[in-house]
Amino acid sequence: MKKKKLILIVVMLSLFSCRALAESPLSHIKGMHAIGVQAGTGLGKTYDLGLHYQYHFSRRWSVTADVDFEKGRFENAGYWGIKVYPGVECSVWHPASWFYLHLLGDINLGYDEWANNDINRHSSGFTMGLDLGLNFEFYAIPELSFVLQAKQGWNWGFYNTGGYNYFHPLFSVGIKYNIK
């Protein structure tokens, strides 16, 4: 319940500050860089922390690179993983200069480690897959924006105990510093 309240507070503050402060021309311009941090959750008792980099090569299109650390618990198994997400992002709707809707696609590459102490079994290995999602970006000022993101990923794990196919959602909030 605390996660939901925190997300709601961040959303309300970002919307209020965006509407009050960001009456600038379009914020997405060719050559703009952005760096940021994000935190989120998937299913079960998981959390995800990450770093974000973005480069706009046109007004609508950008390339992104994220590095995330995820840790969680699913029934009797514990899990942690590190993932790198190179991808692209497309601005598909911007009804105001302070609000954007983006669609995104990523390739995810990573390393996972699973452990089930009840049966004394551990598994680890390289993973790869694809993610698709969307995000809402709210500009408080041209240099600062808040991002709400939802994406669904698919992974194949090349574990030392065999291959494994799985899906993983991620819901996150982030803050970005935009460098023009």
C-alpha positions as CSV (number, residue, x, y, z in Angstrom):
1,M,0.0,0.0,0.0
2,K,2.9,2.4,0.7
3,K,4.2,1.9,-2.9
4,K,0.8,3.0,-4.3
5,K,0.7,6.1,-2.1
6,L,4.2,7.1,-3.0
7,I,3.5,6.7,-6.7
8,L,0.3,8.8,-6.4
9,I,2.1,11.6,-4.6
10,V,4.9,11.7,-7.2
11,V,2.3,11.8,-10.0
12,M,0.3,14.6,-8.4
13,L,3.3,16.7,-7.6
14,S,4.8,16.2,-11.1
15,L,1.5,17.1,-12.8
16,F,1.1,20.2,-10.6
17,S,4.6,21.4,-11.1
18,C,4.5,20.7,-14.9
19,R,1.4,22.7,-15.4
20,A,2.6,25.6,-13.3
21,L,6.2,25.9,-14.6
22,A,6.6,24.4,-18.1
23,E,5.1,26.8,-20.6
24,S,8.1,26.6,-23.0
25,P,8.2,25.6,-26.7
26,L,8.5,21.9,-27.6
27,S,11.0,20.3,-25.3
28,H,12.1,17.4,-27.7
29,I,14.7,18.8,-30.0
30,K,17.3,17.2,-32.2
31,G,20.6,16.8,-30.3
32,M,19.1,16.8,-26.8
33,H,20.6,14.4,-24.2
34,A,19.0,13.2,-21.0
35,I,20.2,11.3,-18.0
36,G,18.1,10.0,-15.2
37,V,17.2,7.5,-12.5
38,Q,14.2,5.3,-12.1
39,A,12.6,2.9,-9.6
40,G,9.8,0.4,-10.0
41,T,8.3,-3.0,-9.4
42,G,7.0,-5.9,-11.4
43,L,5.0,-8.8,-10.1
44,G,5.4,-10.4,-6.7
45,K,7.7,-8.9,-4.1
46,T,10.2,-7.2,-6.5
47,Y,11.9,-3.9,-6.8
48,D,13.9,-2.4,-9.7
49,L,16.4,0.4,-9.6
50,G,18.0,1.9,-12.7
51,L,20.0,4.5,-14.6
52,H,18.8,6.0,-17.9
53,Y,20.5,7.7,-20.9
54,Q,18.7,9.1,-23.9
55,Y,19.7,10.9,-27.1
56,H,17.2,12.6,-29.4
57,F,18.3,12.3,-33.0
58,S,15.1,14.0,-34.3
59,R,12.1,15.7,-32.7
60,R,10.1,12.4,-32.5
61,W,12.8,9.7,-32.3
62,S,15.5,8.9,-29.7
63,V,17.8,6.1,-28.7
64,T,18.0,5.0,-25.1
65,A,20.2,2.9,-22.9
66,D,19.1,1.7,-19.4
67,V,21.0,-0.3,-16.8
68,D,18.8,-1.9,-14.1
69,F,19.2,-4.0,-11.0
70,E,16.2,-6.1,-9.9
71,K,15.7,-8.1,-6.8
72,G,12.7,-10.1,-5.8
73,R,11.0,-13.1,-4.1
74,F,8.6,-15.4,-5.8
75,E,7.0,-18.1,-3.6
76,N,10.0,-20.1,-2.3
77,A,12.6,-18.6,-4.7
78,G,14.8,-15.6,-4.4
79,Y,16.1,-13.7,-7.4
80,W,18.4,-10.9,-8.5
81,G,19.4,-9.7,-11.9
82,I,21.3,-7.0,-13.8
83,K,20.0,-6.0,-17.2
84,V,21.2,-3.6,-19.9
85,Y,18.4,-2.2,-22.2
86,P,19.5,-0.5,-25.5
87,G,16.4,0.6,-27.4
88,V,14.4,3.3,-29.2
89,E,11.7,5.6,-28.1
90,C,9.1,7.4,-30.3
91,S,7.0,10.4,-29.4
92,V,3.5,9.6,-30.6
93,W,1.4,12.3,-28.9
94,H,2.2,15.7,-27.2
95,P,-1.0,17.7,-26.6
96,A,1.0,20.3,-24.6
97,S,4.6,21.4,-24.5
98,W,4.9,19.9,-21.0
99,F,3.4,16.4,-21.7
100,Y,4.5,13.6,-24.0
101,L,3.4,10.0,-24.7
102,H,6.1,7.7,-26.0
103,L,6.2,4.2,-27.3
104,L,9.4,2.2,-26.7
105,G,11.1,-1.0,-27.7
106,D,14.2,-2.4,-26.0
107,I,16.5,-5.4,-26.4
108,N,17.4,-6.6,-22.9
109,L,20.6,-8.4,-22.1
110,G,21.5,-9.5,-18.6
111,Y,22.6,-11.9,-15.9
112,D,20.1,-13.6,-13.5
113,E,20.7,-15.6,-10.4
114,W,17.9,-17.7,-8.8
115,A,18.0,-19.6,-5.5
116,N,15.5,-21.9,-3.8
117,N,16.9,-22.7,-0.3
118,D,14.0,-25.2,0.4
119,I,15.3,-27.6,-2.1
120,N,18.9,-26.3,-2.1
121,R,19.0,-25.5,-5.8
122,H,20.6,-22.5,-7.5
123,S,20.6,-21.4,-11.1
124,S,22.3,-18.6,-12.9
125,G,23.2,-17.5,-16.4
126,F,23.0,-15.0,-19.2
127,T,19.5,-13.8,-20.4
128,M,18.3,-12.0,-23.5
129,G,15.0,-10.8,-24.7
130,L,12.7,-8.0,-25.9
131,D,10.6,-5.3,-24.1
132,L,7.7,-3.2,-25.4
133,G,6.1,-0.4,-23.5
134,L,4.9,3.2,-23.2
135,N,5.7,6.1,-20.9
136,F,4.3,9.5,-20.0
137,E,6.8,12.3,-19.7
138,F,5.9,15.5,-17.8
139,Y,8.2,18.5,-18.0
140,A,8.4,20.5,-14.8
141,I,10.9,22.9,-16.4
142,P,12.7,22.3,-19.7
143,E,15.7,20.8,-17.9
144,L,13.7,18.5,-15.6
145,S,11.1,15.9,-16.4
146,F,9.2,13.1,-14.6
147,V,8.5,9.8,-16.3
148,L,5.8,7.2,-15.6
149,Q,6.5,3.9,-17.5
150,A,4.9,0.5,-18.1
151,K,6.6,-2.2,-20.2
152,Q,6.3,-5.9,-20.7
153,G,9.3,-8.0,-21.4
154,W,10.1,-11.5,-22.6
155,N,13.3,-13.2,-21.7
156,W,15.1,-16.5,-22.5
157,G,17.5,-17.5,-19.8
158,F,20.6,-19.6,-20.6
159,Y,21.0,-21.0,-17.1
160,N,23.4,-23.6,-15.9
161,T,20.4,-25.8,-15.1
162,G,18.9,-25.5,-18.6
163,G,17.0,-22.9,-20.7
164,Y,14.0,-21.0,-19.3
165,N,11.4,-18.8,-21.0
166,Y,9.6,-16.1,-19.0
167,F,7.7,-12.8,-19.1
168,H,8.3,-9.9,-16.8
169,P,6.3,-6.6,-16.4
170,L,7.9,-3.5,-15.1
171,F,6.1,-0.4,-13.8
172,S,8.4,2.5,-12.8
173,V,8.7,6.2,-12.0
174,G,11.7,8.2,-12.9
175,I,13.2,11.7,-13.1
176,K,15.4,13.0,-15.9
177,Y,17.8,15.9,-16.4
178,N,17.5,17.1,-20.0
179,I,20.7,18.6,-21.5
180,K,20.1,20.8,-24.6
